[in-house]
Amino acid sequence: MAIVRWKPMRELMSLRDEMDRMFDSFWGENDGRDGGMLMPPVDMIENDDNFVVSVELPGLKKDEIKMTMQNNVLTISGSKKHEFESKEDTVHRVERSYGSFCRSISLSSTIDSSAIKASYDSGVLKVTLPKVEEAKPKEIAIDIK
Amino acid sequence: MIRFDLIPQSRVRTVRREYSLYPSVDISENKDNYSLKFEIPGMAREDVKIWIEKDMLMVSGEKKQNLDENEIRHLGERRFGKFERSFWIPEDADREKVKAEFVNGLLTITVPKAAESRPREIKIG
């Protein structure tokens, strides 16, 4: 290990940073820390043809995620177990969150439930919910007389 | 023995505003390896960088967001941007044999212990 010269101010400043971070996370402000597992962060966008829901579920396997669609409510649930099952492991730091989660998203009734598609790639579940034909924006040419 | 730990490094602090992400990490150790597991869902493999600098293991990356002006955003809870985290490497680590894999948004860095520092059973002759 390299010998590092002790600078008292440096420790003081890093303490201040830690305090900042503590307050930030307490108030749920953006300190850049990713959302906990119990409340996986969700993005939802809408384009002309689809609604697209993306959920961050790092470290899960495809078959550990459950997804249902009922009464236009999309529900994504599952649970994440920690992997330190071995007694030989010494755990030094745990920042990741574990446990079960359940997120429900209300969608408009204009979704074609039979054509919902989902994929899971690099820890992100992406659900594509196509709109029914009638709900898609259409251009209607009107003759001006 | 020196363990893996976070470094409240002055360099990190001064540029902290540039880093909007702070990925969660779990650190554990067994008799052969140290293991660091980062949650970085939605990040492309080529956007993650791992390197060793002096006695530090550095991990940085950028999570990019594809924004389309024609889309309506209803929910935006996911965070995007850059991160950098650094860790002391323990004295008994074999830094030539550090390995990393990225599966399902989970980056696992394995730092093997040097052979001479592993527990070794000695048989009575």
Interface residues (C-beta under 8 A of the other chain):
Chain A: M1 A2 R10 E11 M13 S14 D17 E18 N30 D31 G32 R33 D34 G35 P41 V42 D43 M44 I45 E46 N47 D48 F51 V53 S54 E56 L57 P58 G59 L60 K61 H82 E83 F84 S86 E88 D89 T90 V91 H92 R93 V94 E95 R96 S97 I105 Y120 S122 G123 V124
Chain B: I2 R3 F4 D5 L6 P8 S10 R13 R16 Y19 S20 L21 Y22 P23 S24 V25 D26 I27 S28 E29 N30 K31 K37 E39 I40 P41 G42 M43 A44 K54 D55 D68 N70 E71 I72 R73 H74 L75 G76 E77 R78 R79 G81 F83 W88 E91 F102 N104 G105 L106
